Amino acid sequence: MNVPAYYKSLTEELESLKDRVRNFIADVHWLTDGEWKESVLRTMLARRLPDTVKVGRGFIISEGLTSTQCDVLLYKSSTS
């Protein structure tokens, strides 16, 4: 396997997709642009991570604490 070429192709894929929404809507809605980029990253991670790892977004809740929103959240698939 040509590791440098593999990672270069991943970078090119991200570069190709990251500005797709911005090219379409320009700078009229930054929130949508940011959400698109987050979804691209989550999708790429989900395709490449083992089945034991899931990708999502949300909050981390523990006793008495709740995090701010996590745009990319990785968790074990056995965790619901």
N, C-alpha and C positions, 0 to 999 in steps of 0.2 A: 504494500500500500504506500502510495506517495502522500505522506502526512502533510507536508506543506501545501501541496496542490489541493488536498481535501479541504483544509481550513481556508485556503484562498477562495475556493468555490462557495463555501458557506458565507464568507464575508461578501462575496459578490451577490449572492442571493439576498442577504439582508440589505445591502445597499440598493439593490433593485426594487425591493418591496417597501422600504422604509418611507420613501417620499411619494409613494403612489397617491395617497389621499391629499397630501399637500399640493402636489402637481394638479390635482383635480379641483380643490377648493381654495387654493392659494393660502392666504393667512387670515381667512375670515372666521375660523373656529379652531383655536389651538387645542381645545379639549378633545375634539374629534381626532385631530392629528395625533395627539399623544396616545389616545386609546387605541388607535390603529397600530401604532408602533409597538405598544405593549402586546397587542394580540398577535402580531407577527412574531415577536420573540417567544411568546408562550407556545405558539403553534410549532415553531422550529424546535424548541426544547422538547415538546411532547413527542415529536416524531423521532427524536434521537435518544431519548432517555430509556432505560430499561422499563419493563412493564411494572416493576415494583415501585416506580416513582411516578407520581401524577403531578400535573401542572395546573394551577388555577390562580385565582385571585380572591382576596377576602381579608379576613381579620384573624389575628391570633388571640385567643381568649384563654386566660388562665385565672386562677383564683384572685378575684379583685382587680384584675387588669385586662384591658382590651387595647390592642395595638391600633395604630392608625391603619388605613387601608394599605394592604400589600398588593402592588400591581402584578407581581410575579411571585407566586407562592408554590414551593415544592413540598410534597408530602408523600409519605408512604402509602401505597395503594391499599394496604390493609387498614388504614385509618379513614373513617367516614366523616 
